[in-house]
Amino acid sequence: MRIINNQNEIKVNLPILAREEYLKCKSNNYGWIENDDFIIPFIIDKRLIFKRLVFTDGLIKKRSDLSQNDEKEFLEEMIEFIKSQHICDFIAKPQSNVFFSVCPKNAECIEWGTYISEIQKDDEELLKSFHSKHRNVIRKSLKEGLKVEFINDENIVYENIKNTLLRQKSPYYPSLNYLKCLKQNIPNNLLMAVVKKENNIQGSAIVVFDEKRGYYMYGGSIERPFTGSINLLQYEIMKNLRDRGVKYYDFVGARICVEKRSKYEGIQRFKSRFGAELKKGYAFRVIYKPFKYKVFNFLASIYLKKQGLKYEDSFESIRNCK
């Protein structure tokens, strides 16, 4: 097992979220861990004295005949390898698009998954694959003259997404520098879209894609968007990706355990109604230095509280779901 720091050394075709052009927008410290069977991309997020490792994509197979036991063996060996190399203080929950088919024995695991739609269909067939409520509000939006525009101005989507998440007391919106980096590094693999009614923005989305799959990375809306506007936005994004030859649309992340009447229940209902199939697996974390992990969470919660924002240890909230 080894760490690769130069993408030119990699002999397999990487998905977009595993490519150097994407990783360098997330961190200056990134790489890939590989053995003869698998490869996985990571970034190191360093804050003060804390170093956390985050996987940006799942396991990439080098052969088609590899089994779940092979995956489990690789993950367990990798966890010990990261520890022996002193790469980080802890492996954090991976990026929301990432889940694994197995739970390694030397990690804390939670059930995790994502909703994926197959989009290589004509317009009407694609629309028919949606839930009837989605179809109805999309048709209503079209009759009302709403339009989806694919734009090149990251400032517009940044403001809409930032305002949406701040309204929800969440600090987890993308930085403007991150969006600028994506625009510069992967211009041919990036969609930024807005939906408008009478020239007034109702919502926005950021999608990263490769030859096989599109990923709905971020989305936003005004406080009271026109009914169906966000549904229409997703429909037009799917059509755009389909016309580029992309086969699947990934809504990026789904909690398997969802508390009744929580905001997550509504979010996942929205995603599932686009004819999407729920793919299930596991996410995991590994805490090599428990004291530093506790201090990290404490300082993060204090920092955000002073800004009127809420810090959530997402791993714990998912694990404690009832």
Secondary structure, 3 states (H helix, E strand, C coil): CEEECCHHHCCCCCCHHHCHHHHHHHCCCEEEEECCCEEEEEEEEEECCEEEEEECCCCEECCCCCCHHHHHHHHHHHHHHHHHCCCCCEECCCCCCCCECCCCCCCEEEEEEEEEEECCCCHHHHHHCCCHHHHHHHHHHHHCCCEEEECCCHHHHHHHHHHHHHHCCCCCCCCHHHHHHHHHHCHHHEEEEEEEECCEEEEEEEEEECCCEEEEEEEEECCCCCCCHHHHHHHHHHHHHHHCCCCEEECCCEECCCCCCCHHHHHHHHHHCCCCEEEEEEEEEEECCHHHHHHHHHHHHHHHHHCCCCCCCHHHHHHCCC
